[in-house]
Amino acid sequence: MRLFTFSQTLAGAIVAVLAIGGAAIAPPLGGRLAFTSNRDGSTQIYVMNGDGTGVVRLTRTGSNAAPAFSPDGRQIAFPALRDGTWQVYLMNADGTGTVPLTSPPGNSAEPAFSPDGRRIAFDSNRSGIWQIYVMNRDGAGVTPLMMSRTHAFSPAYSPDGRTIVFVSVRDGGSVLATIRADGTRERVLAGPLGGRHGPTFSPDGRRIAFSAGGRGDEQIYVAAADGSHRTQLTKGPRISFGPAFSSDGRWIAFTSDRDGQDQICIMKPDGSEVVRITGPPGASFFPTFQPEVPLAAGHR
């Protein structure tokens, strides 16, 4: 994000809230995306179809960012600034029933659901530095995943729920790291990254997409789940960040300012077929796909 920032050293928790030309293309995307935009003046959360049509505003108050769908697609967790601090909230996928999940001290942000939907990982500076915590879906049972002397943020679960990938700040630089969901076996995968926006697993768990690069030159990369075979997907001169895989793994949504303003684009996992799906007024960022959940028998 670029308009509001907790701190320039915080890493991805909330890094910015503030058009790629060409004809619109309707890619074969199932489901919808949630995203953040300031198109109506304040920073709110919206949903839209995979081709950018059917935009609906979900939130109405405060500043809101980085939505995360529950695995069943029925709820959205998101950080919001509403009472002087950033805290994690939960709402239904239609914007109703909003409830706070975290509270002071400190700020909390970047929620990520476990694959079974029972737990939510998030980052918080309640201890004085940004660390990763986990809590129950209702906000109870907050527990630190690990407590280190350096910042850790931007958690994301692996599809099997056994591993959490995150960004850690070490020796003044950020690195990509993983840790078991029980807080053991922390491992550095790649670094230095330079970027501040979080990583995400592919639906099959074999790859991790992330953004890296110095300020003003952040780009999206993909690597094997062990950090090997790192490949750059986007190129400058403008920045691209915040990748999110579609449920079938065939598309990656991301934010790019390649036309001078943050807008949401999609591309194939190899970096090809880049298409912008949002445009002015305002900027749009932090896209995430709504999970495609098969209908149970009798509900087709």
N, C-alpha and C positions, 0 to 999 in steps of 0.2 A: 504494500500500500504506500501511497506517497503523500497523502494529505495529513493523516494523523499518525503519530508514532509514539509508542510508549517511551522508547528511548532508542537512539541509534545503535545501541549495543544489544538490544534485546533480541534479537534474532527473530525470526518469523512470527512471533506471537500475533502481533498485529503490525505489519510492517508498512502498510500504506492504505489510505482510503482516498483516494480521490475517486483510423478506420482503414482497417485494411481494405483497400479498394477491391473492386471486382464484383461480379454478379453473384447473388446469393445462390447457394446450391443446397438442396435438401438431401443430406446424406442419409443412408439407411440406419438411423439411430432409433433404438427403441427407448421408451420412457422419456423422462424429462430431466432438466438440469435445474439446480438451485444455484443462485449466484448473488453477489452483492453489487449494488449500483447506487450512484448519486444522481441518477437521471431526474429525480423529482426534487432535488435540492439537498436532501439529507441522505445519509448512507443507510440504505435499507436492503432487505433480502427479498428476492423475487424468484419465481420459477418460470421456465419457458420450455417449449418443445426443443427437440434436438436440432432443428433447423433455425432456431431463433424466433419462431412465431409463438403466439399465444402467451405473451408475457403477463404475469399476474403478480402484483405486489402482495407480500405476506406480512411484513412488519410495518409499524406506523410510528413508533416512538424511538428516541435515542439514536445512537450510532450502532450499527450492526455489521458483522463481518463473518467470513469463513464458515458458511453453513456445512453441516455434515449430516447426511441421511442415516437413519437407523437401517440395519440390514433388511428389515421388512418394508422399508420405504414409507412407513406410516408417520414417522416423526423426524424432526430436524433439530439437532443440537447446534448452538451457535453462540459466539461471544458477543456481548453487547455492553455499551457504556450507557447506563441509565440512572445510576445514583452516585456518580462520582468515581466509580471504579469499573473496570472491565470484569464482567462475570459471565459464566456459562449459563445459558438458558435452554429450555426444551419446549418445543411447540409441535402441534400436529402439522402434517405436511400441507394442510390448507391454511395455515397461519393462526388457527384457533388454539385455545388452551395453553397459552404461554406460562411457564413456571420457571423460577430461578433454581438452578442446581448447585451453584457455589455462592459463597459470600465472603466479605473481607474477613481477615486482613489480606491485603495485597490484591493483585489482579489475577484473573484466570482466563485462559483463552485456548483456542485450537483444539476443540473436542474431537475425539475419534472413537467410534463404537467398536467394540469387539465383535467378531463375526457372529456370535450367538446373541448379540444385542443386550447382554446382561450387564456389561461393564462399559465405562467410558474413560478413556485416557485423555488427559489434558495437561497443559502446562500452566504453571503459576509461579509468581514471585513472592508468595506468602512467607517464604523462609528468608527473603532478602535477595536471593538470586533465582533465576528461572530454573525450575526443576519439573520433572514429569511426575504426575500423580495419576491414580486410578480411583474410580468411584463406582458405586452401583448406578444403575440407570435412573434411579430416583434422587441421586445426589448424596445418598448416605454412604457410609463406609469409606470416606476419603483416606487413601493410603499413599505415601510416597513410593514410587517405583524404585527409585534409588536416590541417594543423597550424596552429591559430589560437591566439589568446591568450584565447579565451573558451570556455566549456563547449559541447560539442556531443554530442548523444545521441539515442537512440530512432530508429535508422535503419530504413528499409523500402524495398525495391526496387520500382520500377515493373514492371508485368507484362512489358514488353519488355526489362527488365534494363538499360536505358540510363541510368536516373536513380535517385537515392536521395533520398528525402524524410527530413528529420530536424528536430529541434528545436535551436535555437541560442540561447544566452544572450548578449544584447547590451545594454549600458547598463543592466544590472540587471534586464532583462525578457527573457522568452523569445519567440522568433519562429519561425514555420514557414518552412523553407528547403529548397531542393533543390540537388543537385550532381550532375554527371555521374558515372557509375560509375568513370570514370578519374580523378576528382578535380578536374576542371576545371569552369568555368562555375557557380560557386556563385551562388545567387539567393534573395533573401528573397521569400516569397510572401505572408505575412500576419503581423501582430503589432500590439501585444503580445498573447501568448496568456494568460499568467498560469498556465496549467496545466502539469503536468509529465509527462503521459502521452502516449505516442507516436502519431504519425500512421500511416495506412495507405492504400494505393491501393485503389480498387475493381478488380474483376477485369478490367474493360475499360480501365482506366487513365485514364478520363475524370474521375474524382472522387477527392478525398482526404478521408477522415474523420479527425477529430482531436478532442481535448478541450481546452477553454480556459476561463479564468475564474479568479478569485481563490480563495485557499484557503477551503474551505467552500462554494464556489459554482461548482465545476467542472462544465461541461456538454459535451455532444457536438455537434459541428458537422460539416457537410460543405461542401466547396467544389469548384469546378472545379479541374482539375489545375494551372492557372496561378494559383490563389489567388483568383480572382474568384468572384462569386455565392456568398458565404458565407451559409449557412443554419443556424440553430440547430435541432437535432432534439429535444433533451431540455430539460426545464425543472425548476427548483428546486421546493421549497426544499432538497432533498437533492442530493448530487453524483452525477454519472455520468461514467465515464471508460473509457479503454481499448477503443475500438471495433475490431471485426474483421469484415470482410465474409465471407459464405459464398461458396463457389466459384462459384455461379451469380449472385451479386450481389443476390439477392432478400431477404437478411436481413443485419442487423448484430447481432452479439453484443456485449455490453458489461457493465460492472460498475456497479451502483448501490447506494447505501445509503439509498434513499428510504423504507425501512421501518426504518431505524436500524442496519442491518448490511449489509456488503458481500455482495451476491448477484449472480448472473449473470442477465441478461435478454436477450431478443432483441426486435428491432423491424424494421419495414420500413424501407427506405432513406430514406423521407420522414418518419420518426419516428412513424408510426402503428403500431397493433397491438402495443403493448408487452406482453410476457409474461415473467414470472419463471420460470426453469427450474431454479433451485437454491434450497435453503432450509436452515434449521438441521438438524442441529447444525453450529456453526461458520460461518465466512464463506467465500465463494468469490469468486474474482476472476481477472483476466487470461485470458479465454477466447480460443481460437483454433480455427478450423475446420480439420479434416483435409481436404486437397485431394481432390476427386473426380477420379480418374484413369480415363479410359476403358479398358476391358479390351481387350487385343490380340485379333486374330482367333484363334479356336481356344480362347479362354479365357473365353468368355461362358457 
